[in-house]
Amino acid sequence: MKNLLIAQSGGPTAVINASLAGVAEAACVSSRVDGIMGAFYGIQGVLNEQFVDLKKVLKSSRDSSLLCQTPASLLGSCRYPLKPWREDEEEYQKLVGIFRKHHISYFIYIGGNDSMDTVFKLSEYIKEKEIADILVAGVPKTIDNDLEGTDHCPGFGSAAKYVAATVVELERDISVYPVPGVTIVEIMGRNAGWLTASSALSRINGASGPELIYLCETAFSEERFLEDMRRVMSRKKAFLIAVSEGLKDENGFYLSEQVQTEQTDAFGHKYISGAGKILENLIRSRMDCKVRTAELSLMQRCAAHIASETDLKEAWMLGGKALQCVLDGRNGEMASIKRLSSNPYMVEFTSVYSGEAANREKKVPKEMICSNGCDVNEKMMDYLRPLIQGERSVKYENGIPAHLILGENLTGKMA
């Protein structure tokens, strides 16, 4: 018997469940996969044997369709780092024992940078120990779009579509009053400004969009910021400013460190938010105008009702590609997207070794940022436009989108 185990990890997205559906549906039609299992709470749930029979969850095409329009991670998530196996082999031995106990030959992990680190470490251990009966692969996801080894990441296109739509609506709202006013929009992005850059997509139908866009790739100067403000205010009474939550000053410190503690997550990442409020207070103290901050926060990653159809399809396809990797005997691969052209938009679904993505960050290249450091250029727009195209018909029940929700009887340990 050869069973498949699937888990999800890291920050959720609007389409991470489409990748889960892509893996599961491809497995259902494969003669080389017997059982299809899901692990709750990522690799941590695997270690605790918190499994569910996905064939009991996805009983029909309607279930799969609902899963694809359900935001966040159906199987839950975790931020649990595996230590290098040469430092501590115990968890790796336990994982192999659990896989064999449940006849798991294939493990697919859906996640971002840290999740690909888990795929990499586990696959390296399997190779080093010459374990022939277990194969591991990864499916990328992250709204930050900061994974190396793939042109873009599932989840980013839908988050970018939400950001662009929200910013263009905000622009309509703030322009109704005759008094000067500034609205700062804080957008997710720790060390990569891709999502903040997507706010420029609000311009493609003729709107002005943000007058100023600040990415975390460019060192932030308060005085230069105030000069930019005065320049815009000389010609426009009300406008938007888009900023990455991970803005850093010229000394490399996050602006948010002025109000945040030194607390970090399990992978050592600092908790960041509040850059918008810091700039709001700066403007209020130095400029004579009304100012407010809109922090998009979690809505950026869970707005499945406005998901990009392109993003959904690609997330689904990458799930199937990851399964193909392990069925073909390739261990430690991450499914990925290779862009062939932007106009017309064409991609190829391929794979790279997970070591090329693990713990690496793909930042916005300088050639996509305007020389003045407060906007993006047409190269960025050419990159972004295809990723937000298309809308899937969302199923509604009682006036709100319907989601696939697991019953309590499915969320315990599998015997």
Helices and strands as residue ranges (DSSP letters): E 3-8, H 16-28, E 36-39, H 42-47, E 51-53, H 54-57, H 61-68, H 90-101, E 104-111, H 113-128, E 135-140, H 156-174, E 181-187, H 194-197, G 198-203, E 212-214, H 222-233, E 238-244, G 255-258, H 275-286, E 290-295, H 299-302, G 304-306, H 309-327, E 333-342, E 345-353, G 354-356, G 366-368, H 378-384, G 385-388, E 396-397, E 400-401, G 408-410
